[in-house]
Amino acid sequence: MTEREEKTQALINISNEIGSNKAYIQGGGGNTSVKLDKNLMLIKSSGTSLKDMSKNYGQCVVEYQKVNEFLNKSNVSEIKFTSLIKSFCLDEESRPSIETGFHSLLGEYVIHTHSVFLNVLLCCKEGKKIIKELFPSSIWVNYETPGKNLTHLLNRRLKNTKRSLKKDLTVFLQNHGLIVSSVSESRSLRLHEEINKQVIDFLNLKNFKIDDEIKEIDKKVLFPDQVVYLDKEKEFLSEAAVETFSAYSYIINEITDLGFTPNFLPETEVRTLKNLESEKYRKSLVK
């Protein structure tokens, strides 16, 4: 087996393992990637489920150095940004993840999840202080719209902190999720698991389970995937909707039980998310 084949299988292994845990991934959320060499990156395809990734499905090859060069030189519109990212994909029929930009900036193996355990802290006003106490060497990124804006913000944060991408890197995205970057398949998975366990133990969080029945959901939004999967009635009964509703219910209930303060996204951001072309594309794939 060649090095590229080994890395491809490693990405599939990571994606299947992480994606099979509903506490980490709901619907088509989250994404993973691996740098194949100094120019090419294999990354999850937009709108697909990590648990379903295989050799012939759910991933695509992107020229990530071209992405980085573009990020350091240009600040274009969201539509142009999405179009350019797509143009750096070698497979014309595939569409790389909405977060291809920030994956290009990070280390060899990257895992981004929407862990309900981490989002208890990331979606409350007290979370930043606790995260910095628990993980002092981590990077905290204030909320920004997924895609172009989040990528540029993380790019600035990485330049300011001057972290080595050849070492473990942990990034917490407010109202969004967790990113870990490491040098191997096993280390990235272990790092992700260790961080989740530390938060679960510190807060004494309950187990997560998928709700048997969808109840009326609060119109207030805690995280972007609520807008993607819980926005329309016809999508309300989809598997992704059930998982996203369950995640929201868990997070808001744990925040309340802990005596913390929910940090909802402003209505202006909800409208922005609804109008993003990249999010409309993900929404169109909902079954």
Protein Blocks (a to p, Z undefined) as FASTA:
>chain_A
ZZklmmmmmmmmmmmmmmmmmklpgcjedjddddfblmbccdddehiafklgcfkgoiac
ddfklmmmmmmmgccdfklmmmmmmmmpmblkbccdfklmmmmmmcfbdcddddfklmmm
mmcfklmmmmmmmmmmbccdddddehjlmmmmmmmmmmmnopafkbccddddehibacdd
dfbfklmmmmmmmmmmmmmmmnopacddddfbdcdddfbdfbfklmmmmmbfklmmgmkl
mmmmmmmmmmmmmmmmnopacddddfklmmmmmmpmklmmmmmmpZZ
